[in-house]
Amino acid sequence: MHHINPVINKKNGKQRRGRGFSPEELGKAGLPLVEAKRLEIPVDKRRKTVHDWNVEVVKAYVQKEKVKVKPKEKPQPKKKAKK
């Protein structure tokens, strides 16, 4: 699994890698928190900001992962042996 990190602004104006995407960024990308956890996308619940470049990163990552991920097939129930 590839690691995906957001880019955030520091107080001095420079940028650095963030701890996780804000819930608002995931919402703008159309990704529920449950789906983000399934795709192992880091979420930082303390962040409130929404950066457009992070929304685009999430959208691109989800598109790439949806091509890879196939839905799991449910296993067939085992038949009981007759005596």
mmCIF file of the N, C-alpha and C atoms, coordinates in Angstrom:
data_MODEL
# 
_entry.id   MODEL 
# 
loop_
_atom_site.group_PDB 
_atom_site.id 
_atom_site.type_symbol 
_atom_site.label_atom_id 
_atom_site.label_alt_id 
_atom_site.label_comp_id 
_atom_site.label_asym_id 
_atom_site.label_entity_id 
_atom_site.label_seq_id 
_atom_site.pdbx_PDB_ins_code 
_atom_site.Cartn_x 
_atom_site.Cartn_y 
_atom_site.Cartn_z 
_atom_site.occupancy 
_atom_site.B_iso_or_equiv 
_atom_site.pdbx_formal_charge 
_atom_site.auth_seq_id 
_atom_site.auth_comp_id 
_atom_site.auth_asym_id 
_atom_site.auth_atom_id 
_atom_site.pdbx_PDB_model_num 
ATOM 1   N N  . MET A 1 1  ? 0.850   -1.164  0.000   1.00 0.00 ? 1  MET A N  1 
ATOM 2   C CA . MET A 1 1  ? 0.000   0.000   0.000   1.00 0.00 ? 1  MET A CA 1 
ATOM 3   C C  . MET A 1 1  ? 0.899   1.232   0.000   1.00 0.00 ? 1  MET A C  1 
ATOM 4   N N  . HIS A 1 2  ? 0.592   2.172   -0.843  1.00 0.00 ? 2  HIS A N  1 
ATOM 5   C CA . HIS A 1 2  ? 1.365   3.403   -0.912  1.00 0.00 ? 2  HIS A CA 1 
ATOM 6   C C  . HIS A 1 2  ? 0.957   4.328   0.214   1.00 0.00 ? 2  HIS A C  1 
ATOM 7   N N  . HIS A 1 3  ? 1.931   5.076   0.706   1.00 0.00 ? 3  HIS A N  1 
ATOM 8   C CA . HIS A 1 3  ? 1.629   6.044   1.754   1.00 0.00 ? 3  HIS A CA 1 
ATOM 9   C C  . HIS A 1 3  ? 1.259   7.359   1.097   1.00 0.00 ? 3  HIS A C  1 
ATOM 10  N N  . ILE A 1 4  ? 0.243   7.982   1.604   1.00 0.00 ? 4  ILE A N  1 
ATOM 11  C CA . ILE A 1 4  ? -0.253  9.235   1.057   1.00 0.00 ? 4  ILE A CA 1 
ATOM 12  C C  . ILE A 1 4  ? -0.335  10.221  2.212   1.00 0.00 ? 4  ILE A C  1 
ATOM 13  N N  . ASN A 1 5  ? 0.300   11.375  2.056   1.00 0.00 ? 5  ASN A N  1 
ATOM 14  C CA . ASN A 1 5  ? 0.310   12.390  3.102   1.00 0.00 ? 5  ASN A CA 1 
ATOM 15  C C  . ASN A 1 5  ? -0.119  13.725  2.527   1.00 0.00 ? 5  ASN A C  1 
ATOM 16  N N  . PRO A 1 6  ? -0.834  14.530  3.314   1.00 0.00 ? 6  PRO A N  1 
ATOM 17  C CA . PRO A 1 6  ? -1.223  15.858  2.848   1.00 0.00 ? 6  PRO A CA 1 
ATOM 18  C C  . PRO A 1 6  ? -0.069  16.846  2.988   1.00 0.00 ? 6  PRO A C  1 
ATOM 19  N N  . VAL A 1 7  ? -0.177  17.955  2.280   1.00 0.00 ? 7  VAL A N  1 
ATOM 20  C CA . VAL A 1 7  ? 0.771   19.059  2.412   1.00 0.00 ? 7  VAL A CA 1 
ATOM 21  C C  . VAL A 1 7  ? 0.045   20.175  3.136   1.00 0.00 ? 7  VAL A C  1 
ATOM 22  N N  . ILE A 1 8  ? 0.657   20.667  4.222   1.00 0.00 ? 8  ILE A N  1 
ATOM 23  C CA . ILE A 1 8  ? 0.031   21.738  4.994   1.00 0.00 ? 8  ILE A CA 1 
ATOM 24  C C  . ILE A 1 8  ? 0.991   22.905  5.115   1.00 0.00 ? 8  ILE A C  1 
ATOM 25  N N  . ASN A 1 9  ? 0.470   24.068  5.469   1.00 0.00 ? 9  ASN A N  1 
ATOM 26  C CA . ASN A 1 9  ? 1.276   25.272  5.615   1.00 0.00 ? 9  ASN A CA 1 
ATOM 27  C C  . ASN A 1 9  ? 1.715   25.437  7.059   1.00 0.00 ? 9  ASN A C  1 
ATOM 28  N N  . LYS A 1 10 ? 3.017   25.734  7.237   1.00 0.00 ? 10 LYS A N  1 
ATOM 29  C CA . LYS A 1 10 ? 3.530   26.028  8.567   1.00 0.00 ? 10 LYS A CA 1 
ATOM 30  C C  . LYS A 1 10 ? 3.256   27.491  8.897   1.00 0.00 ? 10 LYS A C  1 
ATOM 31  N N  . LYS A 1 11 ? 3.511   27.876  10.137  1.00 0.00 ? 11 LYS A N  1 
ATOM 32  C CA . LYS A 1 11 ? 3.265   29.250  10.564  1.00 0.00 ? 11 LYS A CA 1 
ATOM 33  C C  . LYS A 1 11 ? 4.140   30.256  9.826   1.00 0.00 ? 11 LYS A C  1 
ATOM 34  N N  . ASN A 1 12 ? 5.346   29.839  9.422   1.00 0.00 ? 12 ASN A N  1 
ATOM 35  C CA . ASN A 1 12 ? 6.249   30.757  8.729   1.00 0.00 ? 12 ASN A CA 1 
ATOM 36  C C  . ASN A 1 12 ? 5.994   30.811  7.220   1.00 0.00 ? 12 ASN A C  1 
ATOM 37  N N  . GLY A 1 13 ? 4.946   30.161  6.744   1.00 0.00 ? 13 GLY A N  1 
ATOM 38  C CA . GLY A 1 13 ? 4.581   30.226  5.332   1.00 0.00 ? 13 GLY A CA 1 
ATOM 39  C C  . GLY A 1 13 ? 5.112   29.075  4.501   1.00 0.00 ? 13 GLY A C  1 
ATOM 40  N N  . LYS A 1 14 ? 6.041   28.299  5.053   1.00 0.00 ? 14 LYS A N  1 
ATOM 41  C CA . LYS A 1 14 ? 6.577   27.160  4.315   1.00 0.00 ? 14 LYS A CA 1 
ATOM 42  C C  . LYS A 1 14 ? 5.594   25.998  4.397   1.00 0.00 ? 14 LYS A C  1 
ATOM 43  N N  . GLN A 1 15 ? 5.816   25.005  3.561   1.00 0.00 ? 15 GLN A N  1 
ATOM 44  C CA . GLN A 1 15 ? 4.938   23.835  3.551   1.00 0.00 ? 15 GLN A CA 1 
ATOM 45  C C  . GLN A 1 15 ? 5.680   22.624  4.088   1.00 0.00 ? 15 GLN A C  1 
ATOM 46  N N  . ARG A 1 16 ? 4.910   21.714  4.663   1.00 0.00 ? 16 ARG A N  1 
ATOM 47  C CA . ARG A 1 16 ? 5.474   20.457  5.148   1.00 0.00 ? 16 ARG A CA 1 
ATOM 48  C C  . ARG A 1 16 ? 4.424   19.365  5.009   1.00 0.00 ? 16 ARG A C  1 
ATOM 49  N N  . ARG A 1 17 ? 4.858   18.121  5.211   1.00 0.00 ? 17 ARG A N  1 
ATOM 50  C CA . ARG A 1 17 ? 3.919   17.000  5.174   1.00 0.00 ? 17 ARG A CA 1 
ATOM 51  C C  . ARG A 1 17 ? 3.100   16.989  6.451   1.00 0.00 ? 17 ARG A C  1 
ATOM 52  N N  . GLY A 1 18 ? 1.824   16.711  6.306   1.00 0.00 ? 18 GLY A N  1 
ATOM 53  C CA . GLY A 1 18 ? 0.937   16.697  7.456   1.00 0.00 ? 18 GLY A CA 1 
ATOM 54  C C  . GLY A 1 18 ? 0.766   15.309  8.034   1.00 0.00 ? 18 GLY A C  1 
ATOM 55  N N  . ARG A 1 19 ? 0.106   15.247  9.166   1.00 0.00 ? 19 ARG A N  1 
ATOM 56  C CA . ARG A 1 19 ? -0.171  13.984  9.847   1.00 0.00 ? 19 ARG A CA 1 
ATOM 57  C C  . ARG A 1 19 ? -1.272  13.211  9.133   1.00 0.00 ? 19 ARG A C  1 
ATOM 58  N N  . GLY A 1 20 ? -2.267  13.927  8.635   1.00 0.00 ? 20 GLY A N  1 
ATOM 59  C CA . GLY A 1 20 ? -3.376  13.276  7.948   1.00 0.00 ? 20 GLY A CA 1 
ATOM 60  C C  . GLY A 1 20 ? -4.275  14.308  7.299   1.00 0.00 ? 20 GLY A C  1 
ATOM 61  N N  . PHE A 1 21 ? -5.192  13.849  6.487   1.00 0.00 ? 21 PHE A N  1 
ATOM 62  C CA . PHE A 1 21 ? -6.130  14.736  5.804   1.00 0.00 ? 21 PHE A CA 1 
ATOM 63  C C  . PHE A 1 21 ? -7.241  15.127  6.767   1.00 0.00 ? 21 PHE A C  1 
ATOM 64  N N  . SER A 1 22 ? -7.756  16.343  6.607   1.00 0.00 ? 22 SER A N  1 
ATOM 65  C CA . SER A 1 22 ? -8.852  16.783  7.468   1.00 0.00 ? 22 SER A CA 1 
ATOM 66  C C  . SER A 1 22 ? -10.143 16.106  7.008   1.00 0.00 ? 22 SER A C  1 
ATOM 67  N N  . PRO A 1 23 ? -11.080 15.903  7.920   1.00 0.00 ? 23 PRO A N  1 
ATOM 68  C CA . PRO A 1 23 ? -12.363 15.302  7.525   1.00 0.00 ? 23 PRO A CA 1 
ATOM 69  C C  . PRO A 1 23 ? -13.083 16.130  6.456   1.00 0.00 ? 23 PRO A C  1 
ATOM 70  N N  . GLU A 1 24 ? -12.901 17.448  6.486   1.00 0.00 ? 24 GLU A N  1 
ATOM 71  C CA . GLU A 1 24 ? -13.532 18.312  5.482   1.00 0.00 ? 24 GLU A CA 1 
ATOM 72  C C  . GLU A 1 24 ? -12.935 18.074  4.097   1.00 0.00 ? 24 GLU A C  1 
ATOM 73  N N  . GLU A 1 25 ? -11.612 17.835  4.030   1.00 0.00 ? 25 GLU A N  1 
ATOM 74  C CA . GLU A 1 25 ? -10.977 17.542  2.740   1.00 0.00 ? 25 GLU A CA 1 
ATOM 75  C C  . GLU A 1 25 ? -11.505 16.234  2.167   1.00 0.00 ? 25 GLU A C  1 
ATOM 76  N N  . LEU A 1 26 ? -11.663 15.246  3.023   1.00 0.00 ? 26 LEU A N  1 
ATOM 77  C CA . LEU A 1 26 ? -12.201 13.968  2.554   1.00 0.00 ? 26 LEU A CA 1 
ATOM 78  C C  . LEU A 1 26 ? -13.643 14.120  2.098   1.00 0.00 ? 26 LEU A C  1 
ATOM 79  N N  . GLY A 1 27 ? -14.405 14.944  2.800   1.00 0.00 ? 27 GLY A N  1 
ATOM 80  C CA . GLY A 1 27 ? -15.796 15.181  2.418   1.00 0.00 ? 27 GLY A CA 1 
ATOM 81  C C  . GLY A 1 27 ? -15.906 15.875  1.076   1.00 0.00 ? 27 GLY A C  1 
ATOM 82  N N  . LYS A 1 28 ? -15.027 16.866  0.837   1.00 0.00 ? 28 LYS A N  1 
ATOM 83  C CA . LYS A 1 28 ? -15.038 17.554  -0.458  1.00 0.00 ? 28 LYS A CA 1 
ATOM 84  C C  . LYS A 1 28 ? -14.638 16.615  -1.587  1.00 0.00 ? 28 LYS A C  1 
ATOM 85  N N  . ALA A 1 29 ? -13.801 15.633  -1.274  1.00 0.00 ? 29 ALA A N  1 
ATOM 86  C CA . ALA A 1 29 ? -13.379 14.660  -2.283  1.00 0.00 ? 29 ALA A CA 1 
ATOM 87  C C  . ALA A 1 29 ? -14.445 13.591  -2.500  1.00 0.00 ? 29 ALA A C  1 
ATOM 88  N N  . GLY A 1 30 ? -15.507 13.617  -1.693  1.00 0.00 ? 30 GLY A N  1 
ATOM 89  C CA . GLY A 1 30 ? -16.582 12.638  -1.841  1.00 0.00 ? 30 GLY A CA 1 
ATOM 90  C C  . GLY A 1 30 ? -16.243 11.293  -1.238  1.00 0.00 ? 30 GLY A C  1 
ATOM 91  N N  . LEU A 1 31 ? -15.439 11.304  -0.185  1.00 0.00 ? 31 LEU A N  1 
ATOM 92  C CA . LEU A 1 31 ? -14.989 10.066  0.437   1.00 0.00 ? 31 LEU A CA 1 
ATOM 93  C C  . LEU A 1 31 ? -15.426 10.038  1.900   1.00 0.00 ? 31 LEU A C  1 
ATOM 94  N N  . PRO A 1 32 ? -16.284 9.096   2.291   1.00 0.00 ? 32 PRO A N  1 
ATOM 95  C CA . PRO A 1 32 ? -16.679 8.996   3.700   1.00 0.00 ? 32 PRO A CA 1 
ATOM 96  C C  . PRO A 1 32 ? -15.500 8.542   4.564   1.00 0.00 ? 32 PRO A C  1 
ATOM 97  N N  . LEU A 1 33 ? -15.545 8.837   5.853   1.00 0.00 ? 33 LEU A N  1 
ATOM 98  C CA . LEU A 1 33 ? -14.457 8.469   6.757   1.00 0.00 ? 33 LEU A CA 1 
ATOM 99  C C  . LEU A 1 33 ? -14.253 6.957   6.819   1.00 0.00 ? 33 LEU A C  1 
ATOM 100 N N  . VAL A 1 34 ? -15.331 6.199   6.736   1.00 0.00 ? 34 VAL A N  1 
ATOM 101 C CA . VAL A 1 34 ? -15.225 4.736   6.790   1.00 0.00 ? 34 VAL A CA 1 
ATOM 102 C C  . VAL A 1 34 ? -14.443 4.224   5.586   1.00 0.00 ? 34 VAL A C  1 
ATOM 103 N N  . GLU A 1 35 ? -14.729 4.782   4.428   1.00 0.00 ? 35 GLU A N  1 
ATOM 104 C CA . GLU A 1 35 ? -14.019 4.377   3.207   1.00 0.00 ? 35 GLU A CA 1 
ATOM 105 C C  . GLU A 1 35 ? -12.551 4.792   3.277   1.00 0.00 ? 35 GLU A C  1 
ATOM 106 N N  . ALA A 1 36 ? -12.267 5.949   3.858   1.00 0.00 ? 36 ALA A N  1 
ATOM 107 C CA . ALA A 1 36 ? -10.885 6.410   4.008   1.00 0.00 ? 36 ALA A CA 1 
ATOM 108 C C  . ALA A 1 36 ? -10.102 5.455   4.905   1.00 0.00 ? 36 ALA A C  1 
ATOM 109 N N  . LYS A 1 37 ? -10.725 4.985   5.967   1.00 0.00 ? 37 LYS A N  1 
ATOM 110 C CA . LYS A 1 37 ? -10.057 4.026   6.858   1.00 0.00 ? 37 LYS A CA 1 
ATOM 111 C C  . LYS A 1 37 ? -9.788  2.718   6.116   1.00 0.00 ? 37 LYS A C  1 
ATOM 112 N N  . ARG A 1 38 ? -10.746 2.289   5.281   1.00 0.00 ? 38 ARG A N  1 
ATOM 113 C CA . ARG A 1 38 ? -10.570 1.041   4.534   1.00 0.00 ? 38 ARG A CA 1 
ATOM 114 C C  . ARG A 1 38 ? -9.413  1.145   3.548   1.00 0.00 ? 38 ARG A C  1 
ATOM 115 N N  . LEU A 1 39 ? -9.257  2.323   2.941   1.00 0.00 ? 39 LEU A N  1 
ATOM 116 C CA . LEU A 1 39 ? -8.169  2.544   1.994   1.00 0.00 ? 39 LEU A CA 1 
ATOM 117 C C  . LEU A 1 39 ? -6.870  2.944   2.686   1.00 0.00 ? 39 LEU A C  1 
ATOM 118 N N  . GLU A 1 40 ? -6.879  2.978   4.023   1.00 0.00 ? 40 GLU A N  1 
ATOM 119 C CA . GLU A 1 40 ? -5.717  3.326   4.841   1.00 0.00 ? 40 GLU A CA 1 
ATOM 120 C C  . GLU A 1 40 ? -5.209  4.730   4.553   1.00 0.00 ? 40 GLU A C  1 
ATOM 121 N N  . ILE A 1 41 ? -6.136  5.658   4.359   1.00 0.00 ? 41 ILE A N  1 
ATOM 122 C CA . ILE A 1 41 ? -5.784  7.063   4.185   1.00 0.00 ? 41 ILE A CA 1 
ATOM 123 C C  . ILE A 1 41 ? -5.748  7.697   5.568   1.00 0.00 ? 41 ILE A C  1 
ATOM 124 N N  . PRO A 1 42 ? -4.633  8.350   5.941   1.00 0.00 ? 42 PRO A N  1 
ATOM 125 C CA . PRO A 1 42 ? -4.557  8.944   7.277   1.00 0.00 ? 42 PRO A CA 1 
ATOM 126 C C  . PRO A 1 42 ? -5.514  10.120  7.429   1.00 0.00 ? 42 PRO A C  1 
ATOM 127 N N  . VAL A 1 43 ? -6.167  10.194  8.592   1.00 0.00 ? 43 VAL A N  1 
ATOM 128 C CA . VAL A 1 43 ? -7.123  11.263  8.883   1.00 0.00 ? 43 VAL A CA 1 
ATOM 129 C C  . VAL A 1 43 ? -6.683  11.951  10.168  1.00 0.00 ? 43 VAL A C  1 
ATOM 130 N N  . ASP A 1 44 ? -6.596  13.280  10.133  1.00 0.00 ? 44 ASP A N  1 
ATOM 131 C CA . ASP A 1 44 ? -6.263  14.076  11.310  1.00 0.00 ? 44 ASP A CA 1 
ATOM 132 C C  . ASP A 1 44 ? -7.514  14.844  11.705  1.00 0.00 ? 44 ASP A C  1 
ATOM 133 N N  . LYS A 1 45 ? -8.197  14.372  12.738  1.00 0.00 ? 45 LYS A N  1 
ATOM 134 C CA . LYS A 1 45 ? -9.469  14.973  13.135  1.00 0.00 ? 45 LYS A CA 1 
ATOM 135 C C  . LYS A 1 45 ? -9.294  16.356  13.739  1.00 0.00 ? 45 LYS A C  1 
ATOM 136 N N  . ARG A 1 46 ? -8.064  16.719  14.118  1.00 0.00 ? 46 ARG A N  1 
ATOM 137 C CA . ARG A 1 46 ? -7.827  18.041  14.711  1.00 0.00 ? 46 ARG A CA 1 
ATOM 138 C C  . ARG A 1 46 ? -7.796  19.144  13.661  1.00 0.00 ? 46 ARG A C  1 
ATOM 139 N N  . ARG A 1 47 ? -7.469  18.780  12.433  1.00 0.00 ? 47 ARG A N  1 
ATOM 140 C CA . ARG A 1 47 ? -7.377  19.790  11.373  1.00 0.00 ? 47 ARG A CA 1 
ATOM 141 C C  . ARG A 1 47 ? -8.754  20.222  10.907  1.00 0.00 ? 47 ARG A C  1 
ATOM 142 N N  . LYS A 1 48 ? -8.906  21.511  10.647  1.00 0.00 ? 48 LYS A N  1 
ATOM 143 C CA . LYS A 1 48 ? -10.183 22.058  10.178  1.00 0.00 ? 48 LYS A CA 1 
ATOM 144 C C  . LYS A 1 48 ? -10.065 22.677  8.785   1.00 0.00 ? 48 LYS A C  1 
ATOM 145 N N  . THR A 1 49 ? -8.832  22.891  8.321   1.00 0.00 ? 49 THR A N  1 
ATOM 146 C CA . THR A 1 49 ? -8.635  23.576  7.045   1.00 0.00 ? 49 THR A CA 1 
ATOM 147 C C  . THR A 1 49 ? -8.902  22.645  5.870   1.00 0.00 ? 49 THR A C  1 
ATOM 148 N N  . VAL A 1 50 ? -9.242  23.260  4.748   1.00 0.00 ? 50 VAL A N  1 
ATOM 149 C CA . VAL A 1 50 ? -9.460  22.518  3.508   1.00 0.00 ? 50 VAL A CA 1 
ATOM 150 C C  . VAL A 1 50 ? -8.571  23.144  2.442   1.00 0.00 ? 50 VAL A C  1 
ATOM 151 N N  . HIS A 1 51 ? -7.580  22.383  1.987   1.00 0.00 ? 51 HIS A N  1 
ATOM 152 C CA . HIS A 1 51 ? -6.707  22.847  0.916   1.00 0.00 ? 51 HIS A CA 1 
ATOM 153 C C  . HIS A 1 51 ? -7.100  22.119  -0.367  1.00 0.00 ? 51 HIS A C  1 
ATOM 154 N N  . ASP A 1 52 ? -7.256  22.895  -1.432  1.00 0.00 ? 52 ASP A N  1 
ATOM 155 C CA . ASP A 1 52 ? -7.709  22.317  -2.699  1.00 0.00 ? 52 ASP A CA 1 
ATOM 156 C C  . ASP A 1 52 ? -6.725  21.286  -3.240  1.00 0.00 ? 52 ASP A C  1 
ATOM 157 N N  . TRP A 1 53 ? -5.419  21.520  -3.030  1.00 0.00 ? 53 TRP A N  1 
ATOM 158 C CA . TRP A 1 53 ? -4.443  20.576  -3.567  1.00 0.00 ? 53 TRP A CA 1 
ATOM 159 C C  . TRP A 1 53 ? -4.539  19.233  -2.839  1.00 0.00 ? 53 TRP A C  1 
ATOM 160 N N  . ASN A 1 54 ? -4.889  19.237  -1.565  1.00 0.00 ? 54 ASN A N  1 
ATOM 161 C CA . ASN A 1 54 ? -5.065  17.970  -0.847  1.00 0.00 ? 54 ASN A CA 1 
ATOM 162 C C  . ASN A 1 54 ? -6.322  17.235  -1.306  1.00 0.00 ? 54 ASN A C  1 
ATOM 163 N N  . VAL A 1 55 ? -7.369  17.987  -1.637  1.00 0.00 ? 55 VAL A N  1 
ATOM 164 C CA . VAL A 1 55 ? -8.593  17.369  -2.153  1.00 0.00 ? 55 VAL A CA 1 
ATOM 165 C C  . VAL A 1 55 ? -8.290  16.674  -3.476  1.00 0.00 ? 55 VAL A C  1 
ATOM 166 N N  . GLU A 1 56 ? -7.492  17.317  -4.328  1.00 0.00 ? 56 GLU A N  1 
ATOM 167 C CA . GLU A 1 56 ? -7.127  16.715  -5.616  1.00 0.00 ? 56 GLU A CA 1 
ATOM 168 C C  . GLU A 1 56 ? -6.276  15.463  -5.415  1.00 0.00 ? 56 GLU A C  1 
ATOM 169 N N  . VAL A 1 57 ? -5.376  15.487  -4.424  1.00 0.00 ? 57 VAL A N  1 
ATOM 170 C CA . VAL A 1 57 ? -4.540  14.318  -4.137  1.00 0.00 ? 57 VAL A CA 1 
ATOM 171 C C  . VAL A 1 57 ? -5.412  13.141  -3.707  1.00 0.00 ? 57 VAL A C  1 
ATOM 172 N N  . VAL A 1 58 ? -6.392  13.406  -2.856  1.00 0.00 ? 58 VAL A N  1 
ATOM 173 C CA . VAL A 1 58 ? -7.287  12.338  -2.384  1.00 0.00 ? 58 VAL A CA 1 
ATOM 174 C C  . VAL A 1 58 ? -8.103  11.783  -3.544  1.00 0.00 ? 58 VAL A C  1 
ATOM 175 N N  . LYS A 1 59 ? -8.638  12.659  -4.389  1.00 0.00 ? 59 LYS A N  1 
ATOM 176 C CA . LYS A 1 59 ? -9.435  12.199  -5.535  1.00 0.00 ? 59 LYS A CA 1 
ATOM 177 C C  . LYS A 1 59 ? -8.609  11.315  -6.459  1.00 0.00 ? 59 LYS A C  1 
ATOM 178 N N  . ALA A 1 60 ? -7.372  11.727  -6.754  1.00 0.00 ? 60 ALA A N  1 
ATOM 179 C CA . ALA A 1 60 ? -6.511  10.943  -7.638  1.00 0.00 ? 60 ALA A CA 1 
ATOM 180 C C  . ALA A 1 60 ? -6.176  9.592   -7.008  1.00 0.00 ? 60 ALA A C  1 
ATOM 181 N N  . TYR A 1 61 ? -5.904  9.584   -5.718  1.00 0.00 ? 61 TYR A N  1 
ATOM 182 C CA . TYR A 1 61 ? -5.558  8.342   -5.023  1.00 0.00 ? 61 TYR A CA 1 
ATOM 183 C C  . TYR A 1 61 ? -6.735  7.371   -5.016  1.00 0.00 ? 61 TYR A C  1 
ATOM 184 N N  . VAL A 1 62 ? -7.929  7.892   -4.781  1.00 0.00 ? 62 VAL A N  1 
ATOM 185 C CA . VAL A 1 62 ? -9.122  7.037   -4.745  1.00 0.00 ? 62 VAL A CA 1 
ATOM 186 C C  . VAL A 1 62 ? -9.384  6.444   -6.125  1.00 0.00 ? 62 VAL A C  1 
ATOM 187 N N  . GLN A 1 63 ? -9.230  7.239   -7.170  1.00 0.00 ? 63 GLN A N  1 
ATOM 188 C CA . GLN A 1 63 ? -9.436  6.723   -8.532  1.00 0.00 ? 63 GLN A CA 1 
ATOM 189 C C  . GLN A 1 63 ? -8.455  5.598   -8.823  1.00 0.00 ? 63 GLN A C  1 
ATOM 190 N N  . LYS A 1 64 ? -7.197  5.775   -8.415  1.00 0.00 ? 64 LYS A N  1 
ATOM 191 C CA . LYS A 1 64 ? -6.171  4.762   -8.662  1.00 0.00 ? 64 LYS A CA 1 
ATOM 192 C C  . LYS A 1 64 ? -6.461  3.493   -7.863  1.00 0.00 ? 64 LYS A C  1 
ATOM 193 N N  . GLU A 1 65 ? -6.888  3.642   -6.616  1.00 0.00 ? 65 GLU A N  1 
ATOM 194 C CA . GLU A 1 65 ? -7.150  2.487   -5.765  1.00 0.00 ? 65 GLU A CA 1 
ATOM 195 C C  . GLU A 1 65 ? -8.419  1.749   -6.165  1.00 0.00 ? 65 GLU A C  1 
ATOM 196 N N  . LYS A 1 66 ? -9.429  2.460   -6.656  1.00 0.00 ? 66 LYS A N  1 
ATOM 197 C CA . LYS A 1 66 ? -10.674 1.792   -7.053  1.00 0.00 ? 66 LYS A CA 1 
ATOM 198 C C  . LYS A 1 66 ? -10.444 0.883   -8.248  1.00 0.00 ? 66 LYS A C  1 
ATOM 199 N N  . VAL A 1 67 ? -9.455  1.197   -9.065  1.00 0.00 ? 67 VAL A N  1 
ATOM 200 C CA . VAL A 1 67 ? -9.123  0.334   -10.191 1.00 0.00 ? 67 VAL A CA 1 
ATOM 201 C C  . VAL A 1 67 ? -8.488  -0.951  -9.667  1.00 0.00 ? 67 VAL A C  1 
ATOM 202 N N  . LYS A 1 68 ? -7.652  -0.841  -8.625  1.00 0.00 ? 68 LYS A N  1 
ATOM 203 C CA . LYS A 1 68 ? -6.954  -1.998  -8.075  1.00 0.00 ? 68 LYS A CA 1 
ATOM 204 C C  . LYS A 1 68 ? -7.860  -2.891  -7.238  1.00 0.00 ? 68 LYS A C  1 
ATOM 205 N N  . VAL A 1 69 ? -8.663  -2.278  -6.383  1.00 0.00 ? 69 VAL A N  1 
ATOM 206 C CA . VAL A 1 69 ? -9.441  -3.024  -5.396  1.00 0.00 ? 69 VAL A CA 1 
ATOM 207 C C  . VAL A 1 69 ? -10.663 -3.657  -6.052  1.00 0.00 ? 69 VAL A C  1 
ATOM 208 N N  . LYS A 1 70 ? -10.782 -4.956  -5.866  1.00 0.00 ? 70 LYS A N  1 
ATOM 209 C CA . LYS A 1 70 ? -11.953 -5.672  -6.352  1.00 0.00 ? 70 LYS A CA 1 
ATOM 210 C C  . LYS A 1 70 ? -12.786 -6.053  -5.138  1.00 0.00 ? 70 LYS A C  1 
ATOM 211 N N  . PRO A 1 71 ? -14.093 -6.036  -5.252  1.00 0.00 ? 71 PRO A N  1 
ATOM 212 C CA . PRO A 1 71 ? -14.908 -6.427  -4.097  1.00 0.00 ? 71 PRO A CA 1 
ATOM 213 C C  . PRO A 1 71 ? -14.686 -7.893  -3.748  1.00 0.00 ? 71 PRO A C  1 
ATOM 214 N N  . LYS A 1 72 ? -14.639 -8.166  -2.457  1.00 0.00 ? 72 LYS A N  1 
ATOM 215 C CA . LYS A 1 72 ? -14.422 -9.538  -2.011  1.00 0.00 ? 72 LYS A CA 1 
ATOM 216 C C  . LYS A 1 72 ? -15.686 -10.353 -2.243  1.00 0.00 ? 72 LYS A C  1 
ATOM 217 N N  . GLU A 1 73 ? -15.480 -11.570 -2.704  1.00 0.00 ? 73 GLU A N  1 
ATOM 218 C CA . GLU A 1 73 ? -16.612 -12.464 -2.892  1.00 0.00 ? 73 GLU A CA 1 
ATOM 219 C C  . GLU A 1 73 ? -16.912 -13.146 -1.566  1.00 0.00 ? 73 GLU A C  1 
ATOM 220 N N  . LYS A 1 74 ? -18.180 -13.301 -1.279  1.00 0.00 ? 74 LYS A N  1 
ATOM 221 C CA . LYS A 1 74 ? -18.565 -13.956 -0.038  1.00 0.00 ? 74 LYS A CA 1 
ATOM 222 C C  . LYS A 1 74 ? -18.308 -15.454 -0.176  1.00 0.00 ? 74 LYS A C  1 
ATOM 223 N N  . PRO A 1 75 ? -17.719 -16.069 0.841   1.00 0.00 ? 75 PRO A N  1 
ATOM 224 C CA . PRO A 1 75 ? -17.476 -17.510 0.753   1.00 0.00 ? 75 PRO A CA 1 
ATOM 225 C C  . PRO A 1 75 ? -18.792 -18.281 0.815   1.00 0.00 ? 75 PRO A C  1 
ATOM 226 N N  . GLN A 1 76 ? -18.823 -19.379 0.102   1.00 0.00 ? 76 GLN A N  1 
ATOM 227 C CA . GLN A 1 76 ? -20.008 -20.224 0.092   1.00 0.00 ? 76 GLN A CA 1 
ATOM 228 C C  . GLN A 1 76 ? -20.134 -20.925 1.442   1.00 0.00 ? 76 GLN A C  1 
ATOM 229 N N  . PRO A 1 77 ? -21.342 -21.067 1.954   1.00 0.00 ? 77 PRO A N  1 
ATOM 230 C CA . PRO A 1 77 ? -21.496 -21.778 3.233   1.00 0.00 ? 77 PRO A CA 1 
ATOM 231 C C  . PRO A 1 77 ? -21.115 -23.244 3.068   1.00 0.00 ? 77 PRO A C  1 
ATOM 232 N N  . LYS A 1 78 ? -20.470 -23.758 4.100   1.00 0.00 ? 78 LYS A N  1 
ATOM 233 C CA . LYS A 1 78 ? -20.046 -25.155 4.051   1.00 0.00 ? 78 LYS A CA 1 
ATOM 234 C C  . LYS A 1 78 ? -21.251 -26.059 4.275   1.00 0.00 ? 78 LYS A C  1 
ATOM 235 N N  . LYS A 1 79 ? -21.296 -27.121 3.506   1.00 0.00 ? 79 LYS A N  1 
ATOM 236 C CA . LYS A 1 79 ? -22.396 -28.070 3.643   1.00 0.00 ? 79 LYS A CA 1 
ATOM 237 C C  . LYS A 1 79 ? -22.079 -29.033 4.780   1.00 0.00 ? 79 LYS A C  1 
ATOM 238 N N  . LYS A 1 80 ? -23.094 -29.318 5.573   1.00 0.00 ? 80 LYS A N  1 
ATOM 239 C CA . LYS A 1 80 ? -22.917 -30.237 6.689   1.00 0.00 ? 80 LYS A CA 1 
ATOM 240 C C  . LYS A 1 80 ? -22.927 -31.670 6.167   1.00 0.00 ? 80 LYS A C  1 
ATOM 241 N N  . ALA A 1 81 ? -22.071 -32.470 6.750   1.00 0.00 ? 81 ALA A N  1 
ATOM 242 C CA . ALA A 1 81 ? -22.008 -33.877 6.353   1.00 0.00 ? 81 ALA A CA 1 
ATOM 243 C C  . ALA A 1 81 ? -23.200 -34.625 6.944   1.00 0.00 ? 81 ALA A C  1 
ATOM 244 N N  . LYS A 1 82 ? -23.808 -35.473 6.123   1.00 0.00 ? 82 LYS A N  1 
ATOM 245 C CA . LYS A 1 82 ? -24.946 -36.271 6.593   1.00 0.00 ? 82 LYS A CA 1 
ATOM 246 C C  . LYS A 1 82 ? -24.428 -37.542 7.233   1.00 0.00 ? 82 LYS A C  1 
ATOM 247 N N  . LYS A 1 83 ? -25.100 -37.963 8.304   1.00 0.00 ? 83 LYS A N  1 
ATOM 248 C CA . LYS A 1 83 ? -24.671 -39.184 9.005   1.00 0.00 ? 83 LYS A CA 1 
ATOM 249 C C  . LYS A 1 83 ? -25.437 -40.381 8.547   1.00 0.00 ? 83 LYS A C  1 
# 
